[in-house]
């Protein structure tokens, strides 16, 4: 495996009960990393745990609501106790909400910012403490193409989501600078629309997604399973030892226009 070999590493993936989180956990396991997975839905985590262990690595599953700081602290402590370290963090947990700005409730705004931005900081902060003790760490935050661009007025309104993912981009840069000389790299992946529990409603909406993708995405389609794996493994491995503070857009060319 060479540069991309993760044997002996421990990776933590948040929001790993479905969608991209499951894909990320499996991608890391295929490269030899032992994995810790967390999410709110324990019953789904157990299914994912079995799938990851079938790839020949260890998997530790623990319930965690990333909107609760005490839950985060408890989860990180449990993962450190179980494995003795955390080498890789995939800050994946997120939510979406498409509502016109003038109609969005305070509660909906706080939920999107709380899960998509606040929790990314809180998890990175707590895992960062573990990594700083060991002098090594790879943090991969999951941003979005909406870290860079918004949507046309003819599409769905995404003010809260854009604000949260734009914040993830700048948080990634700030943490990268703070920890650059302490053995920790901090980068982000910015996916376009991939089929997942969160996005499937948009993608399946009668013809709307195909029309939007046709207009804004040069490849004219959503992302497929596995098409984020390369970016993830690059940032998780020593292949990216001199790369930090970056966001890699995996978007079919969406932001090139």
Secondary structure as GFF3:
##gff-version 3
##sequence-region A 1 257
A	DSSP	three_ten_helix	2	4	.	.	.	ID=ss1
A	DSSP	beta_strand	10	14	.	.	.	ID=ss2
A	DSSP	alpha_helix	19	30	.	.	.	ID=ss3
A	DSSP	beta_strand	34	39	.	.	.	ID=ss4
A	DSSP	alpha_helix	42	53	.	.	.	ID=ss5
A	DSSP	beta_strand	59	63	.	.	.	ID=ss6
A	DSSP	alpha_helix	69	83	.	.	.	ID=ss7
A	DSSP	beta_strand	88	91	.	.	.	ID=ss8
A	DSSP	alpha_helix	106	113	.	.	.	ID=ss9
A	DSSP	pi_helix	114	118	.	.	.	ID=ss10
A	DSSP	alpha_helix	119	134	.	.	.	ID=ss11
A	DSSP	beta_strand	137	142	.	.	.	ID=ss12
A	DSSP	three_ten_helix	145	147	.	.	.	ID=ss13
A	DSSP	alpha_helix	159	179	.	.	.	ID=ss14
A	DSSP	three_ten_helix	180	182	.	.	.	ID=ss15
A	DSSP	beta_strand	184	191	.	.	.	ID=ss16
A	DSSP	alpha_helix	200	204	.	.	.	ID=ss17
A	DSSP	alpha_helix	208	216	.	.	.	ID=ss18
A	DSSP	alpha_helix	229	236	.	.	.	ID=ss19
A	DSSP	three_ten_helix	238	240	.	.	.	ID=ss20
A	DSSP	beta_strand	247	250	.	.	.	ID=ss21
A	DSSP	three_ten_helix	254	256	.	.	.	ID=ss22
###
